[in-house]
Amino acid sequence: MSHDTQNMHDPLSFVRSLWSGMGVTMPGMVTPTFDVDELDKRIKDMKAVEGWLRMNLSMLQMTIQGLEMQRTTLGTVQAMSQMASDAAKSMTPSAAEEPVAVDPAQNAFSGAAGAAMWPWQMMQQMRDQMQQTAEAVQAASEEKAEAKAAGKRGKK
């Protein structure tokens, strides 16, 4: 070990000796410069790197958001396709009983066709529900009319 008093007070003397042996000067943060032009150049370079990093960060964030939207859209289309195929199967009970051979190429097309048919199937379901509600209201009004007529007959 060296008993040099300068090395004892300078904790980076070992690193400086390694770097100077390679012909490379110490980074500016360790050995500050007093040249204003050099400082301006370093500031300009660091700001350029900062701008480049910010641009890359924003591009990365936009890519992640795009992929998340794509995943959500695919999940929605798959769910709509499943709902459409379930609704189609429920409309024709005989078709649901028959086994169907699955072809992957046709399955992708039928999923897209099923997804395109969801408005029609929704309208069919709404029409069926409205018809059932109308029938229930009509039956209830007929029962009221019969009960009212029976009440009038009982009073006479």
C-alpha positions in Angstrom: 0.0 0.0 0.0 1.1 3.5 -0.7 1.5 5.9 2.2 1.1 8.9 -0.1 -0.8 11.5 1.9 -2.4 12.9 -1.3 -4.0 9.5 -2.0 -5.2 9.2 1.6 -7.3 12.4 1.2 -8.6 11.7 -2.3 -11.0 8.7 -2.4 -11.0 8.6 -6.2 -7.3 8.5 -6.7 -7.4 4.8 -7.4 -10.1 5.3 -10.1 -8.2 8.3 -11.6 -5.0 6.2 -11.8 -6.9 3.4 -13.7 -8.6 5.8 -16.1 -5.4 7.8 -16.8 -3.6 4.6 -17.6 -6.1 3.9 -20.3 -5.7 7.4 -21.8 -9.2 8.4 -20.9 -10.0 11.4 -18.7 -12.4 11.2 -15.8 -16.0 12.0 -16.5 -17.1 15.6 -16.0 -19.1 14.9 -12.8 -15.9 13.7 -11.0 -13.5 16.3 -12.4 -15.4 19.5 -13.1 -14.2 21.8 -15.8 -13.9 25.5 -15.5 -14.3 26.1 -19.3 -17.7 27.8 -20.0 -17.7 26.6 -23.6 -17.1 23.0 -22.5 -19.9 23.2 -20.0 -22.3 24.7 -22.6 -21.4 21.9 -25.0 -22.0 19.2 -22.3 -25.3 20.9 -21.4 -26.4 20.9 -25.0 -25.4 17.3 -25.5 -27.2 16.2 -22.4 -30.4 18.1 -23.4 -30.2 16.4 -26.8 -30.0 13.0 -25.1 -32.8 13.9 -22.8 -35.0 14.9 -25.7 -34.2 11.7 -27.5 -35.0 9.6 -24.4 -38.3 11.5 -23.9 -39.3 10.9 -27.5 -38.5 7.2 -27.1 -40.5 7.0 -23.9 -43.5 8.6 -25.5 -43.3 6.3 -28.5 -43.1 3.3 -26.1 -46.1 4.5 -24.1 -48.1 5.0 -27.4 -47.1 1.5 -28.5 -48.2 0.0 -25.2 -51.6 1.9 -25.4 -52.1 0.7 -29.0 -51.4 -2.9 -28.0 -53.8 -2.6 -25.0 -56.5 -1.2 -27.3 -55.9 -4.0 -29.8 -56.2 -6.6 -27.0 -59.4 -5.1 -25.7 -60.9 -4.9 -29.2 -60.1 -8.5 -29.9 -61.6 -9.6 -26.6 -64.7 -7.7 -27.4 -65.0 -9.1 -30.9 -64.5 -12.6 -29.5 -67.2 -12.1 -26.8 -69.6 -10.7 -29.4 -69.0 -13.7 -31.6 -69.6 -16.1 -28.8 -72.8 -14.3 -27.8 -74.0 -14.3 -31.4 -73.3 -18.0 -31.8 -75.0 -18.8 -28.5 -78.0 -16.7 -29.6 -78.1 -18.4 -33.0 -78.0 -21.8 -31.3 -80.8 -20.9 -28.9 -83.0 -19.8 -31.8 -82.8 -23.2 -33.5 -82.8 -26.0 -31.0 -82.5 -28.7 -33.6 -79.3 -27.2 -34.9 -77.8 -27.2 -31.4 -78.5 -31.0 -31.1 -76.6 -31.9 -34.3 -72.9 -32.3 -34.0 -71.0 -29.9 -36.3 -67.5 -30.6 -37.7 -65.3 -27.6 -36.9 -63.0 -26.3 -39.7 -60.6 -23.6 -38.3 -60.8 -21.6 -41.5 -64.6 -21.5 -41.5 -64.6 -21.0 -37.7 -62.8 -17.7 -38.1 -65.2 -16.6 -40.8 -68.3 -17.7 -38.9 -67.0 -15.7 -35.9 -66.7 -12.6 -38.0 -70.1 -13.2 -39.6 -71.6 -13.8 -36.1 -70.1 -10.6 -34.9 -71.6 -8.8 -37.9 -75.1 -10.3 -37.1 -75.3 -9.1 -33.4 -77.5 -6.1 -34.2 -80.0 -8.3 -36.0 -80.0 -10.9 -33.2 -80.4 -8.1 -30.6 -83.4 -6.8 -32.5 -84.9 -10.3 -32.7 -84.5 -10.7 -28.9 -86.0 -7.3 -28.2 -88.9 -8.1 -30.5 -89.5 -11.4 -28.8 -89.4 -9.8 -25.3 -91.8 -7.0 -26.4 -94.2 -9.6 -27.8 -94.1 -11.6 -24.6 -94.6 -8.4 -22.5 -97.6 -7.4 -24.8 -99.1 -10.8 -24.4 -98.7 -10.7 -20.6 -100.3 -7.2 -20.5 -103.2 -8.4 -22.7 -103.7 -11.5 -20.5 -103.7 -9.4 -17.4 -106.2 -6.9 -18.8 -108.5 -9.7 -19.9 -108.3 -11.2 -16.4 -109.2 -7.8 -14.9 -112.1 -7.4 -17.3 -113.4 -10.9 -16.4 -113.0 -10.2 -12.7 -114.8 -6.9 -13.1 -117.6 -8.6 -15.1 -117.9 -11.3 -12.5 -118.1 -8.7 -9.7 -120.9 -6.9 -11.5 -122.8 -10.2 -11.9 -122.4 -11.0 -8.3 -123.9 -7.7 -7.2 -127.1 -8.1 -9.3 
